[in-house]
Amino acid sequence: MNDGEKDNIVKDLIKMLDNMQNKISLLAQGQLFLCTFLADKFGAEFQKEFVVSMLSDDDLRNDFTEFINKTDDDDIKAQMIEMNEWYREEKGA
C-alpha cells in the first residue's frame, strides 16, 4: 500500500467518524428533548430515574465524571462525587 492509498483511507475514516459524531449529536439532542418533555409532563422524578439509569453504566459514568471534573462548577463536581459513591455502594464495590 502506497502513501496515497493510506492518505485516502485516513480521509475516508475521518469522514466516517465525523458522520458518526453528527449522528450521535442528533441522537443526544433527541434524547435531551424527550427527557425534558417527559420530565415536564411527569415531574422531576422521571428525569432523576432516567439519569440514574443512564449513569448505571460504569464506562459512561467514568467518562462523564472525567468531563465534569474539567468544569469549574464545584456544585456539579460534588453531585458527581455523591453519585459515584452511591453507585459504588449499590454495586457493593
C-alpha positions as CSV (number, residue, x, y, z in Angstrom):
1,M,0.0,0.0,0.0
2,N,1.5,3.3,-1.0
3,D,1.2,6.7,0.8
4,G,-1.6,7.9,-1.5
5,E,-3.7,4.9,-0.6
6,K,-3.0,5.4,3.1
7,D,-4.0,9.0,2.9
8,N,-7.2,8.1,1.1
9,I,-8.0,5.6,3.8
10,V,-7.3,8.1,6.6
11,K,-9.5,10.7,4.8
12,D,-12.3,8.2,4.5
13,L,-12.0,7.2,8.2
14,I,-12.1,10.9,9.2
15,K,-15.3,11.4,7.1
16,M,-16.9,8.3,8.7
17,L,-16.0,9.5,12.2
18,D,-17.4,12.9,11.5
19,N,-20.6,11.4,10.1
20,M,-20.9,9.2,13.2
21,Q,-20.3,12.2,15.5
22,N,-23.1,14.1,13.7
23,K,-25.5,11.2,14.1
24,I,-24.6,10.8,17.8
25,S,-25.2,14.5,18.4
26,L,-28.6,14.2,16.7
27,L,-29.5,11.3,18.9
28,A,-28.3,13.2,22.0
29,Q,-30.4,16.2,21.1
30,G,-33.5,13.9,20.6
31,Q,-32.8,12.2,23.9
32,L,-32.5,15.5,25.7
33,F,-35.8,16.7,24.2
34,L,-37.6,13.6,25.1
35,C,-36.2,13.6,28.7
36,T,-37.1,17.2,29.2
37,F,-40.6,16.8,27.7
38,L,-41.3,13.8,29.8
39,A,-39.9,15.4,33.0
40,D,-42.1,18.5,32.4
41,K,-45.1,16.2,31.9
42,F,-44.4,13.6,34.6
43,G,-42.2,15.5,37.0
44,A,-38.6,15.6,38.0
45,E,-38.7,12.1,39.4
46,F,-38.7,10.8,35.8
47,Q,-35.7,12.8,34.9
48,K,-33.9,11.6,38.0
49,E,-34.6,8.0,37.3
50,F,-33.6,8.5,33.7
51,V,-30.2,9.9,34.7
52,V,-29.7,7.2,37.3
53,S,-30.4,4.6,34.7
54,M,-28.0,6.1,32.2
55,L,-25.2,6.5,34.7
56,S,-25.5,3.0,35.9
57,D,-23.2,2.1,33.0
58,D,-19.7,2.2,34.6
59,D,-17.9,3.3,31.4
60,L,-20.4,6.1,30.6
61,R,-20.3,7.3,34.2
62,N,-16.5,7.3,34.3
63,D,-16.4,9.3,31.0
64,F,-19.0,11.7,32.3
65,T,-17.1,12.1,35.6
66,E,-13.9,13.0,33.7
67,F,-15.9,15.5,31.7
68,I,-17.5,17.0,34.9
69,N,-14.1,17.2,36.6
70,K,-12.9,19.5,33.8
71,T,-15.5,22.1,34.6
72,D,-15.3,24.9,37.1
73,D,-18.6,24.1,38.8
74,D,-17.9,22.8,42.2
75,D,-21.6,22.0,42.9
76,I,-21.8,19.7,39.9
77,K,-18.5,18.1,40.9
78,A,-19.9,17.4,44.4
79,Q,-23.0,15.9,42.9
80,M,-21.0,13.6,40.7
81,I,-18.9,12.5,43.7
82,E,-22.1,11.7,45.6
83,M,-23.4,9.8,42.5
84,N,-20.2,7.8,42.2
85,E,-20.3,6.9,45.9
86,W,-23.9,5.8,45.6
87,Y,-23.2,3.6,42.6
88,R,-20.2,2.0,44.4
89,E,-22.4,1.2,47.4
90,E,-25.2,-0.1,45.2
91,K,-22.8,-2.4,43.4
92,G,-21.1,-3.4,46.7
93,A,-17.7,-2.3,45.5
